[in-house]
Amino acid sequence: MPDRDASRRTFTRLFQRARRVVARLQPNGPPGERLPRAIREMHAVIDLTDSAANAIMAAAEQIARVDLSDRDRAKTTIARACSQIFEACAFQDITSQRINKVLRTLKFVNCRLAVVQAAWANLSEGNEGTGTSPTDTHDFLAGPALEGEGLDQMQVNRLVG
């Protein structure tokens, strides 16, 4: 059956081209390390947030239980509890840094998937392109663009050829 053979050859060409596209999109660093690290970062965010919330609640409970009849002791207890609350609120800076690392990883993965999806869409339409490959993936590393920013889908399709 010539049609079936032609379909197999077309599929084989598409598959081989897609493999080349995927191979070019390997992340920097140890293969497969980005997502496991992102998961560990999110677990660290959860742990730090839980710890901070517990510290804040414990300090608030100390304030709520203050015996106002002893003004000096009440003042010391409230000041100490407020310091503990301020210290616990420092979690925000650390969690923000961790979440930003995770967001960079998610953007990286999202951009890679968009490139592969565009390549597959381009290949499945029977257009094998010019054979050029993107040499500068900086635009992809920046993440998905907002409306009116970055590359549009036609530009991505031209890059992946």
C-alpha positions in Angstrom: 0.0 0.0 0.0 1.8 3.1 -1.2 -0.4 5.5 0.9 0.4 3.6 4.1 4.2 3.6 3.3 4.1 7.3 2.5 2.2 7.9 5.8 4.9 6.0 7.7 7.7 7.9 6.1 6.0 11.2 6.8 5.4 10.2 10.5 9.0 9.0 10.8 10.3 12.3 9.4 8.0 14.2 11.7 9.1 12.1 14.7 12.8 12.5 14.0 12.5 16.2 13.5 10.5 16.5 16.8 13.3 14.5 18.6 15.9 17.0 17.2 13.8 19.9 18.4 13.4 18.4 21.9 17.1 17.6 22.0 18.0 21.2 21.4 15.8 22.3 24.3 17.7 20.6 27.1 18.0 22.8 30.2 21.3 23.9 31.6 22.5 22.0 34.5 22.0 18.3 35.4 19.2 16.8 33.4 16.0 16.3 35.3 17.1 18.4 38.3 14.9 21.5 37.7 11.5 20.0 38.6 12.7 17.9 41.6 14.4 21.0 43.0 11.2 23.1 42.4 9.3 20.5 44.4 11.8 20.7 47.2 11.6 24.5 47.2 7.8 24.4 47.5 8.0 22.0 50.4 10.5 24.4 52.0 8.0 27.2 51.5 5.3 25.2 53.1 7.5 24.3 56.1 8.7 27.9 56.6 5.2 29.3 56.2 3.8 26.8 58.8 6.6 27.7 61.2 6.1 31.4 60.8 2.3 31.1 61.3 2.8 29.0 64.4 5.3 31.6 65.8 2.9 34.4 65.1 0.0 32.7 66.7 2.1 31.8 69.8 3.2 35.4 70.2 -0.4 36.6 69.7 -1.6 34.2 72.4 1.1 35.5 74.7 -0.2 39.0 74.1 -3.8 37.9 74.6 -2.9 36.3 78.0 -1.0 39.3 79.3 -2.0 40.4 82.9 -2.4 44.1 82.5 -2.4 44.6 86.3 1.4 44.3 86.2 2.2 47.0 83.8 6.0 46.5 83.7 5.7 42.7 83.1 2.9 43.3 80.5 5.1 45.8 78.7 8.0 43.4 78.6 5.8 40.4 77.5 4.1 42.4 74.7 7.4 43.8 73.5 9.0 40.3 73.3 5.9 38.9 71.6 6.0 41.8 69.0 9.6 41.1 68.3 8.8 37.4 67.8 6.0 38.4 65.3 8.4 40.7 63.4 11.0 37.9 63.3 8.5 35.4 62.1 7.3 37.8 59.3 10.8 37.6 57.8 9.6 34.3 56.2 8.0 36.4 53.5 11.3 37.4 52.0 12.7 33.9 52.0 9.5 32.3 50.7 9.3 35.0 48.0 12.8 34.0 46.8 11.9 30.3 46.8 8.7 30.9 44.9 10.5 33.0 42.4 12.9 30.1 41.8 9.9 27.8 41.2 8.3 30.3 38.9 11.5 30.5 36.8 11.4 26.7 36.5 7.7 26.6 35.6 8.3 29.4 33.0 11.3 27.4 31.6 9.2 24.2 31.3 6.2 26.2 29.9 8.4 27.8 27.2 10.0 24.5 26.3 6.5 22.9 26.0 5.3 25.9 23.8 8.3 25.4 21.5 7.7 21.7 21.2 4.0 22.2 20.7 4.6 24.8 18.0 7.1 22.4 16.3 4.6 19.6 16.4 1.8 21.8 15.1 4.2 23.0 12.3 5.2 19.4 11.5 1.8 17.9 11.7 0.6 20.4 9.1 3.1 18.9 6.7 5.4 21.9 6.8 8.9 20.8 7.6 10.1 24.4 7.6 13.4 25.7 6.5 15.5 23.5 8.7 16.7 26.4 10.8 16.8 26.2 14.5 16.6 28.8 17.2 20.1 29.7 18.2 19.1 32.2 20.9 16.5 30.9 23.3 16.6 34.0 25.5 13.1 35.0 24.4 11.8 31.6 25.4 13.5 31.7 28.8 11.7 34.9 29.7 8.5 33.0 29.9 5.2 33.5 28.2 4.6 37.1 27.2 1.6 39.2 28.2 -0.7 40.6 25.5 1.4 42.8 23.2 4.8 41.7 24.5 7.3 39.1 23.3 6.9 36.7 20.4 3.6 35.9 18.9 2.8 32.3 17.7 3.8 33.1 14.1 7.3 34.2 15.3 7.7 31.1 17.4 6.7 28.9 14.4 9.4 30.7 12.2 12.0 30.2 14.9 11.4 26.4 15.2 11.3 26.2 11.5 
